[in-house]
Amino acid sequence: MAPTRTRRLAPGGSIDAHRHDDHQIVYAGRGVLTITTDAGSWVAPGTRAIWVPAGVVHAHRAYGELDLHLVGLPVTENPLGLDAPTVLAVSALLRELLIAYTRAEDDGESPERARLRAVLLDQLRASDAQQPLHLPTPTAPPLRDLCAILRADPGDGRTLAELGRQVGAGDRTLSRLFRSDLGMTFPQWRTQLRLHHALILLTERTPVTAVAHQCGWSSASAFIEVFRRTFGHTPGSHPAG
């Protein structure tokens, strides 16, 4: 049974790989949460939650102090019809509902709790899926090697051809593999990687200009614009852990 409760994780804390027979919504009221499966990783700052379908083996990791709000839902309740982990937009109302529902003592089917649950499910149905925050894991050997290089240094600015020479594959082959294996282009994947890393650095109170440099953007203004388009606010207003 997927639990419905609030749990606190210290910076760098983790929950080992596990699975539930029920669906689960995972929301970090503060800090940044990542969930990892064999298919990739998903990142969620305070404006996002992560939907984890029943049966999916997944692990959690905290960046910054993490207030983890967990909502278990039976397999018969799937408000968005999702069959894969997905990042969801969290409105101000949905945030308060998730916090209230997971902090309240589970007193069974009380009328008050049933009403709170009904409104929460309504808000979930209205939530937008945010797949851009998914960083898929490659399976093709040359892609695995290339992506490992960039994960170790997201600020690496080499072209696909230059990276290809290091892993022994041509840029046309790699470009084709990014689309067939990961469902996105090389620039799209690298931008997602850099945004993931930027969220973690901001949670660690790294200055915005330093984040932009470490993540490979040409300028702080270029980083701010990409961040704002993705998350709806500037990195300077992003809450630290």
ROKE-754902 format. One line per field, with one value per atom (N, C-alpha, C): residue in one letter; atom name; y, z, x. Coordinates in steps of 0.02 Angstrom, whole numbers, plus 50000, padded with zeros to 5 digits. Layout:
// residues N
rest: c(A:...)
atom: c(CA:...)
v: c(Y:...)
w: c(Z:...)
u: c(X:...)
***
This chain:
// residues 241
rest: c(M:M:M:A:A:A:P:P:P:T:T:T:R:R:R:T:T:T:R:R:R:R:R:R:L:L:L:A:A:A:P:P:P:G:G:G:G:G:G:S:S:S:I:I:I:D:D:D:A:A:A:H:H:H:R:R:R:H:H:H:D:D:D:D:D:D:H:H:H:Q:Q:Q:I:I:I:V:V:V:Y:Y:Y:A:A:A:G:G:G:R:R:R:G:G:G:V:V:V:L:L:L:T:T:T:I:I:I:T:T:T:T:T:T:D:D:D:A:A:A:G:G:G:S:S:S:W:W:W:V:V:V:A:A:A:P:P:P:G:G:G:T:T:T:R:R:R:A:A:A:I:I:I:W:W:W:V:V:V:P:P:P:A:A:A:G:G:G:V:V:V:V:V:V:H:H:H:A:A:A:H:H:H:R:R:R:A:A:A:Y:Y:Y:G:G:G:E:E:E:L:L:L:D:D:D:L:L:L:H:H:H:L:L:L:V:V:V:G:G:G:L:L:L:P:P:P:V:V:V:T:T:T:E:E:E:N:N:N:P:P:P:L:L:L:G:G:G:L:L:L:D:D:D:A:A:A:P:P:P:T:T:T:V:V:V:L:L:L:A:A:A:V:V:V:S:S:S:A:A:A:L:L:L:L:L:L:R:R:R:E:E:E:L:L:L:L:L:L:I:I:I:A:A:A:Y:Y:Y:T:T:T:R:R:R:A:A:A:E:E:E:D:D:D:D:D:D:G:G:G:E:E:E:S:S:S:P:P:P:E:E:E:R:R:R:A:A:A:R:R:R:L:L:L:R:R:R:A:A:A:V:V:V:L:L:L:L:L:L:D:D:D:Q:Q:Q:L:L:L:R:R:R:A:A:A:S:S:S:D:D:D:A:A:A:Q:Q:Q:Q:Q:Q:P:P:P:L:L:L:H:H:H:L:L:L:P:P:P:T:T:T:P:P:P:T:T:T:A:A:A:P:P:P:P:P:P:L:L:L:R:R:R:D:D:D:L:L:L:C:C:C:A:A:A:I:I:I:L:L:L:R:R:R:A:A:A:D:D:D:P:P:P:G:G:G:D:D:D:G:G:G:R:R:R:T:T:T:L:L:L:A:A:A:E:E:E:L:L:L:G:G:G:R:R:R:Q:Q:Q:V:V:V:G:G:G:A:A:A:G:G:G:D:D:D:R:R:R:T:T:T:L:L:L:S:S:S:R:R:R:L:L:L:F:F:F:R:R:R:S:S:S:D:D:D:L:L:L:G:G:G:M:M:M:T:T:T:F:F:F:P:P:P:Q:Q:Q:W:W:W:R:R:R:T:T:T:Q:Q:Q:L:L:L:R:R:R:L:L:L:H:H:H:H:H:H:A:A:A:L:L:L:I:I:I:L:L:L:L:L:L:T:T:T:E:E:E:R:R:R:T:T:T:P:P:P:V:V:V:T:T:T:A:A:A:V:V:V:A:A:A:H:H:H:Q:Q:Q:C:C:C:G:G:G:W:W:W:S:S:S:S:S:S:A:A:A:S:S:S:A:A:A:F:F:F:I:I:I:E:E:E:V:V:V:F:F:F:R:R:R:R:R:R:T:T:T:F:F:F:G:G:G:H:H:H:T:T:T:P:P:P:G:G:G:S:S:S:H:H:H:P:P:P:A:A:A:G:G:G)
atom: c(N:CA:C:N:CA:C:N:CA:C:N:CA:C:N:CA:C:N:CA:C:N:CA:C:N:CA:C:N:CA:C:N:CA:C:N:CA:C:N:CA:C:N:CA:C:N:CA:C:N:CA:C:N:CA:C:N:CA:C:N:CA:C:N:CA:C:N:CA:C:N:CA:C:N:CA:C:N:CA:C:N:CA:C:N:CA:C:N:CA:C:N:CA:C:N:CA:C:N:CA:C:N:CA:C:N:CA:C:N:CA:C:N:CA:C:N:CA:C:N:CA:C:N:CA:C:N:CA:C:N:CA:C:N:CA:C:N:CA:C:N:CA:C:N:CA:C:N:CA:C:N:CA:C:N:CA:C:N:CA:C:N:CA:C:N:CA:C:N:CA:C:N:CA:C:N:CA:C:N:CA:C:N:CA:C:N:CA:C:N:CA:C:N:CA:C:N:CA:C:N:CA:C:N:CA:C:N:CA:C:N:CA:C:N:CA:C:N:CA:C:N:CA:C:N:CA:C:N:CA:C:N:CA:C:N:CA:C:N:CA:C:N:CA:C:N:CA:C:N:CA:C:N:CA:C:N:CA:C:N:CA:C:N:CA:C:N:CA:C:N:CA:C:N:CA:C:N:CA:C:N:CA:C:N:CA:C:N:CA:C:N:CA:C:N:CA:C:N:CA:C:N:CA:C:N:CA:C:N:CA:C:N:CA:C:N:CA:C:N:CA:C:N:CA:C:N:CA:C:N:CA:C:N:CA:C:N:CA:C:N:CA:C:N:CA:C:N:CA:C:N:CA:C:N:CA:C:N:CA:C:N:CA:C:N:CA:C:N:CA:C:N:CA:C:N:CA:C:N:CA:C:N:CA:C:N:CA:C:N:CA:C:N:CA:C:N:CA:C:N:CA:C:N:CA:C:N:CA:C:N:CA:C:N:CA:C:N:CA:C:N:CA:C:N:CA:C:N:CA:C:N:CA:C:N:CA:C:N:CA:C:N:CA:C:N:CA:C:N:CA:C:N:CA:C:N:CA:C:N:CA:C:N:CA:C:N:CA:C:N:CA:C:N:CA:C:N:CA:C:N:CA:C:N:CA:C:N:CA:C:N:CA:C:N:CA:C:N:CA:C:N:CA:C:N:CA:C:N:CA:C:N:CA:C:N:CA:C:N:CA:C:N:CA:C:N:CA:C:N:CA:C:N:CA:C:N:CA:C:N:CA:C:N:CA:C:N:CA:C:N:CA:C:N:CA:C:N:CA:C:N:CA:C:N:CA:C:N:CA:C:N:CA:C:N:CA:C:N:CA:C:N:CA:C:N:CA:C:N:CA:C:N:CA:C:N:CA:C:N:CA:C:N:CA:C:N:CA:C:N:CA:C:N:CA:C:N:CA:C:N:CA:C:N:CA:C:N:CA:C:N:CA:C:N:CA:C:N:CA:C:N:CA:C:N:CA:C:N:CA:C:N:CA:C:N:CA:C:N:CA:C:N:CA:C:N:CA:C:N:CA:C:N:CA:C:N:CA:C:N:CA:C:N:CA:C:N:CA:C:N:CA:C:N:CA:C:N:CA:C:N:CA:C:N:CA:C:N:CA:C:N:CA:C:N:CA:C:N:CA:C:N:CA:C:N:CA:C:N:CA:C:N:CA:C:N:CA:C:N:CA:C:N:CA:C:N:CA:C:N:CA:C:N:CA:C:N:CA:C:N:CA:C:N:CA:C:N:CA:C:N:CA:C:N:CA:C:N:CA:C:N:CA:C:N:CA:C:N:CA:C:N:CA:C:N:CA:C:N:CA:C:N:CA:C:N:CA:C:N:CA:C:N:CA:C:N:CA:C:N:CA:C:N:CA:C:N:CA:C:N:CA:C:N:CA:C:N:CA:C:N:CA:C)
v: c(49940:50000:50062:50108:50171:50216:50240:50279:50348:50376:50446:50478:50518:50548:50600:50634:50681:50652:50659:50634:50687:50695:50743:50706:50733:50706:50761:50744:50791:50800:50855:50865:50804:50780:50721:50656:50660:50600:50564:50500:50461:50407:50381:50322:50272:50214:50164:50141:50110:50087:50041:50054:50016:50023:49988:49993:49989:50013:50009:49975:49943:49914:49967:50027:50083:50138:50185:50245:50290:50336:50383:50451:50503:50571:50592:50618:50637:50712:50750:50823:50847:50888:50918:50988:50998:51064:51114:51090:51131:51087:51118:51079:51056:51015:50987:50911:50878:50806:50777:50723:50685:50613:50586:50516:50483:50425:50390:50320:50300:50233:50209:50147:50123:50165:50200:50239:50309:50331:50399:50431:50497:50533:50591:50609:50664:50710:50775:50824:50867:50885:50924:50976:51040:51093:51103:51156:51167:51182:51195:51208:51147:51090:51028:50969:50920:50856:50801:50740:50685:50629:50608:50552:50488:50439:50375:50320:50289:50237:50176:50138:50076:50029:49995:49944:49969:50035:50063:50064:50032:50033:50101:50136:50204:50218:50266:50289:50364:50391:50462:50489:50553:50587:50659:50684:50753:50799:50859:50913:50971:50990:51038:51001:51037:51008:50992:50930:50909:50890:50925:50904:50864:50799:50754:50738:50758:50744:50688:50633:50573:50558:50548:50531:50466:50414:50351:50348:50322:50315:50244:50213:50145:50144:50086:50081:50099:50099:50117:50192:50231:50304:50331:50352:50380:50442:50499:50558:50582:50572:50595:50539:50477:50421:50410:50420:50416:50346:50318:50252:50253:50313:50320:50378:50378:50436:50501:50551:50614:50671:50726:50786:50827:50849:50886:50956:51003:51072:51074:51111:51118:51190:51203:51270:51285:51348:51367:51328:51317:51279:51206:51175:51105:51095:51142:51138:51133:51178:51179:51115:51089:51027:50968:50964:50910:50913:50973:50980:50962:50988:50975:50901:50870:50801:50753:50768:50723:50736:50795:50810:50791:50788:50771:50698:50683:50614:50575:50517:50476:50443:50475:50450:50414:50379:50338:50380:50363:50394:50449:50493:50548:50594:50626:50670:50726:50753:50808:50784:50727:50701:50680:50653:50634:50695:50751:50813:50839:50838:50862:50820:50754:50709:50723:50735:50748:50811:50864:50926:50915:50878:50863:50827:50777:50741:50786:50831:50878:50922:50946:50988:50949:50886:50844:50837:50828:50820:50883:50940:51004:51020:50978:50992:50975:51014:51002:50955:50907:50865:50905:50896:50936:50888:50853:50804:50835:50900:50926:50917:50902:50892:50819:50780:50710:50706:50673:50662:50587:50564:50492:50464:50399:50365:50327:50335:50301:50227:50188:50116:50100:50138:50125:50141:50095:50104:50172:50195:50260:50318:50314:50367:50364:50304:50298:50332:50320:50349:50425:50450:50522:50556:50527:50558:50556:50505:50501:50558:50575:50631:50696:50707:50770:50771:50714:50713:50732:50710:50727:50801:50832:50904:50934:50955:50984:51047:51079:51140:51126:51063:51044:51070:51115:51147:51118:51061:51032:51014:51016:50998:50922:50900:50829:50794:50826:50796:50788:50839:50836:50782:50778:50725:50656:50654:50590:50562:50606:50582:50548:50572:50542:50474:50465:50401:50355:50377:50334:50326:50380:50377:50443:50442:50502:50541:50606:50648:50630:50606:50586:50524:50477:50417:50436:50479:50499:50538:50582:50621:50575:50524:50476:50437:50418:50380:50421:50486:50528:50527:50530:50531:50462:50409:50342:50314:50328:50298:50340:50406:50452:50493:50494:50531:50606:50630:50701:50713:50776:50793:50802:50802:50814:50881:50937:51000:50998:50964:50959:50920:50864:50823:50862:50896:50934:50991:51024:51077:51049:50990:50960:50943:50915:50899:50961:51015:51076:51107:51101:51126:51085:51020:50976:50998:51007:51025:51095:51141:51209:51210:51170:51167:51145:51096:51071:51125:51159:51211:51269:51288:51342:51322:51259:51235:51239:51232:51237:51309:51357:51429:51454:51421:51445:51507:51561:51621:51607:51645:51633:51635:51684:51690:51629:51605:51545:51483:51479:51423:51424:51482:51488:51465:51485:51466:51391:51364:51293:51247:51272:51231:51242:51287:51293:51345:51389:51442:51497:51529:51581:51643:51655:51714:51701:51741:51735:51750:51799:51818:51762:51725:51669:51614:51601:51551:51572:51635:51660:51652:51665:51661:51589:51542:51471:51447:51466:51445:51473:51536:51568:51535:51519:51486:51417:51382:51314:51312:51354:51349:51404:51455:51508:51562:51558:51611:51613:51667:51674:51634:51615:51577:51617:51684:51724:51719:51701:51694:51622:51577:51506:51494:51460:51449:51404:51423:51382:51329:51278:51225:51244)
w: c(50000:50000:50000:49953:49952:50009:50052:50110:50091:50133:50130:50194:50189:50249:50229:50278:50268:50297:50261:50284:50270:50316:50307:50290:50239:50221:50228:50256:50261:50193:50183:50120:50103:50042:50021:50042:50080:50101:50043:50051:49997:50024:49980:49994:49939:49959:49911:49864:49809:49759:49789:49772:49798:49750:49763:49722:49766:49740:49775:49730:49762:49724:49705:49734:49719:49683:49653:49626:49684:49669:49720:49689:49725:49708:49759:49735:49778:49768:49822:49817:49870:49850:49896:49913:49975:49996:49999:50009:50004:49982:49957:49929:49858:49830:49763:49768:49737:49739:49671:49670:49609:49620:49570:49570:49511:49523:49471:49462:49398:49380:49327:49303:49248:49185:49179:49118:49121:49179:49183:49250:49252:49314:49302:49354:49352:49410:49398:49450:49464:49528:49547:49600:49581:49631:49663:49703:49741:49700:49635:49593:49554:49569:49532:49581:49560:49595:49545:49569:49524:49535:49480:49480:49469:49515:49509:49504:49445:49438:49480:49494:49531:49495:49535:49508:49482:49477:49451:49507:49495:49544:49539:49596:49595:49660:49656:49715:49720:49781:49794:49817:49800:49827:49841:49898:49920:49907:49884:49879:49919:49971:50019:50069:50120:50168:50130:50136:50096:50141:50131:50161:50108:50117:50066:50084:50039:50049:50001:50029:49991:49994:49935:49931:49893:49926:49893:49865:49804:49771:49745:49754:49727:49651:49624:49551:49512:49545:49511:49504:49539:49536:49502:49440:49401:49366:49401:49376:49307:49290:49226:49177:49196:49151:49132:49179:49165:49181:49136:49148:49154:49160:49169:49218:49253:49297:49258:49288:49254:49305:49283:49325:49312:49366:49362:49388:49356:49382:49446:49495:49559:49569:49567:49579:49654:49672:49742:49782:49752:49786:49794:49740:49743:49795:49799:49849:49920:49935:50002:50016:49964:49972:49986:49950:49961:50032:50054:50121:50174:50167:50216:50218:50160:50157:50186:50176:50201:50274:50299:50369:50416:50390:50432:50452:50512:50535:50493:50471:50428:50471:50470:50512:50472:50420:50380:50335:50334:50287:50321:50359:50388:50332:50341:50289:50271:50321:50307:50263:50279:50240:50169:50164:50099:50054:50083:50043:50022:50067:50051:49994:49997:49946:49879:49879:49817:49782:49821:49792:49766:49803:49782:49714:49707:49644:49587:49601:49550:49526:49573:49555:49516:49533:49495:49422:49413:49345:49304:49337:49302:49295:49323:49322:49254:49233:49170:49181:49135:49137:49112:49143:49128:49110:49055:49037:49024:49007:48998:49057:49116:49174:49181:49129:49128:49090:49121:49089:49077:49015:49002:49005:49023:49026:48961:48930:48866:48876:48824:48825:48774:48720:48669:48698:48691:48723:48709:48646:48637:48670:48673:48707:48782:48810:48882:48899:48857:48870:48864:48812:48801:48858:48876:48929:48996:49008:49070:49073:49017:49015:49034:49006:49020:49090:49115:49185:49233:49218:49261:49257:49200:49191:49145:49173:49131:49094:49116:49083:49022:49008:48950:48887:48851:48793:48726:48725:48661:48617:48552:48505:48505:48472:48468:48430:48378:48340:48384:48424:48468:48521:48550:48600:48567:48506:48469:48458:48446:48437:48500:48558:48621:48633:48611:48624:48563:48509:48450:48408:48400:48358:48321:48260:48222:48246:48230:48255:48223:48160:48129:48164:48180:48215:48284:48319:48386:48383:48334:48327:48316:48274:48261:48324:48363:48424:48476:48481:48529:48515:48451:48434:48444:48424:48427:48498:48535:48601:48656:48649:48703:48684:48621:48600:48601:48597:48596:48561:48543:48511:48563:48539:48584:48620:48586:48623:48675:48660:48709:48771:48760:48817:48859:48826:48864:48904:48875:48912:48973:48966:49024:49078:49058:49106:49143:49106:49137:49184:49166:49211:49275:49268:49328:49374:49345:49385:49415:49377:49401:49462:49461:49518:49581:49573:49631:49657:49612:49633:49668:49642:49673:49743:49750:49816:49866:49840:49882:49890:49869:49877:49835:49779:49732:49696:49691:49656:49583:49559:49492:49438:49441:49390:49390:49450:49455:49428:49441:49415:49339:49310:49237:49208:49240:49216:49223:49281:49294:49251:49230:49190:49115:49095:49025:48985:49017:48979:48963:48907:48884:48927:48960:49003:49055:49107:49159:49130:49085:49056:49014:48977:48938:48983:49038:49087:49118:49138:49171:49125:49060:49013:49005:48997:48991:49055:49112:49176:49185:49168:49175:49130:49068:49022:49048:49080:49103:49167:49216:49283:49301:49259:49272:49320:49342:49384:49372:49394:49383:49434:49418:49466:49530:49525:49585:49636:49613:49660:49679:49655:49671:49744:49783:49854:49864:49908:49925:49975:49982:50029:50100)
u: c(50043:50000:50044:50032:50069:50044:50089:50066:50042:49998:49979:50004:50056:50086:50137:50164:50218:50282:50336:50401:50454:50500:50554:50619:50654:50719:50771:50830:50885:50918:50955:50990:51033:51026:51063:51031:50976:50941:50909:50896:50867:50821:50780:50739:50756:50780:50803:50747:50768:50720:50668:50605:50549:50490:50436:50376:50315:50258:50194:50142:50094:50039:49987:49994:49949:49987:49949:49979:50001:50047:50069:50085:50064:50084:50137:50193:50248:50260:50257:50265:50314:50362:50410:50387:50364:50342:50398:50459:50519:50577:50630:50685:50668:50712:50703:50706:50657:50652:50669:50708:50716:50692:50660:50639:50673:50703:50741:50712:50704:50684:50734:50723:50766:50758:50702:50689:50717:50740:50767:50753:50759:50747:50699:50663:50616:50633:50630:50647:50586:50577:50518:50537:50537:50542:50474:50466:50405:50343:50351:50293:50272:50301:50287:50279:50240:50235:50251:50261:50276:50225:50195:50149:50189:50182:50217:50164:50157:50105:50120:50068:50075:50124:50165:50210:50277:50286:50349:50402:50458:50513:50547:50553:50580:50616:50663:50700:50694:50697:50693:50761:50774:50833:50815:50839:50824:50883:50868:50917:50890:50927:50901:50856:50834:50786:50721:50698:50641:50583:50526:50463:50426:50423:50396:50324:50278:50207:50186:50164:50149:50074:50044:49973:49966:49940:49927:49857:49851:49786:49779:49721:49712:49717:49733:49743:49681:49623:49561:49553:49595:49592:49654:49645:49700:49673:49671:49636:49659:49723:49749:49762:49746:49756:49829:49875:49947:49973:50014:50042:50118:50147:50219:50231:50287:50302:50297:50267:50255:50259:50290:50292:50228:50196:50133:50141:50108:50107:50065:50089:50054:50033:49968:49942:49946:49934:49935:49883:49824:49772:49791:49817:49836:49892:49938:49991:49961:49915:49885:49845:49812:49774:49820:49875:49923:49952:49969:49998:49946:49885:49833:49814:49808:49786:49838:49902:49954:49972:49956:49971:49914:49853:49796:49800:49779:49778:49728:49749:49706:49651:49593:49539:49486:49509:49464:49420:49356:49310:49268:49300:49263:49238:49180:49154:49203:49238:49285:49342:49370:49426:49403:49344:49317:49309:49286:49278:49346:49395:49462:49492:49482:49507:49474:49408:49372:49398:49410:49435:49506:49547:49615:49615:49572:49567:49543:49496:49473:49531:49572:49629:49681:49690:49737:49714:49649:49623:49636:49639:49651:49725:49768:49840:49870:49919:49953:50013:50021:50081:50141:50198:50258:50315:50309:50360:50429:50436:50504:50550:50523:50566:50588:50577:50599:50665:50714:50779:50786:50772:50773:50844:50849:50913:50925:50982:50996:51010:50997:51014:51068:51073:51125:51194:51243:51309:51343:51346:51380:51344:51277:51239:51251:51255:51269:51335:51386:51452:51449:51416:51412:51373:51316:51275:51311:51351:51389:51440:51471:51518:51484:51425:51389:51358:51337:51313:51369:51430:51487:51504:51489:51504:51451:51393:51340:51362:51415:51439:51483:51497:51537:51502:51535:51503:51522:51554:51575:51515:51526:51473:51463:51409:51396:51452:51478:51533:51596:51610:51669:51661:51603:51590:51591:51567:51565:51634:51683:51751:51778:51755:51778:51747:51684:51649:51651:51683:51691:51630:51591:51531:51523:51498:51487:51427:51426:51372:51305:51305:51242:51213:51257:51235:51207:51243:51221:51156:51150:51089:51029:51039:50985:50968:51019:51008:50971:50986:50950:50876:50858:50787:50755:50789:50758:50760:50814:50823:50792:50796:50774:50713:50695:50636:50645:50707:50721:50787:50800:50862:50918:50979:51036:51030:51016:51008:50953:50898:50843:50866:50900:50923:50973:51019:51070:51038:50988:50954:50919:50886:50853:50904:50960:51013:51036:51046:51070:51018:50954:50901:50898:50905:50906:50963:51022:51080:51071:51042:51031:50985:50932:50887:50924:50967:51005:51053:51088:51135:51098:51040:51002:50978:50959:50939:50997:51058:51118:51142:51100:51112:51171:51184:51235:51209:51248:51225:51205:51157:51129:51183:51228:51280:51325:51342:51383:51347:51281:51242:51243:51232:51233:51299:51354:51421:51432:51416:51429:51386:51329:51283:51291:51337:51354:51317:51278:51246:51296:51286:51334:51332:51276:51269:51215:51216:51165:51096:51092:51028:50998:51041:51017:50989:51024:51001:50935:50930:50869:50809:50818:50762:50738:50785:50766:50732:50759:50731:50660:50651:50585:50533:50552:50506:50486:50532:50519:50479:50498:50470:50421:50416:50367:50390:50453:50481:50557:50588:50660:50700:50761:50802:50816:50817:50830:50774:50713:50657:50644:50688:50679:50699:50656:50671:50731:50777:50834:50813:50856:50840:50856)
***
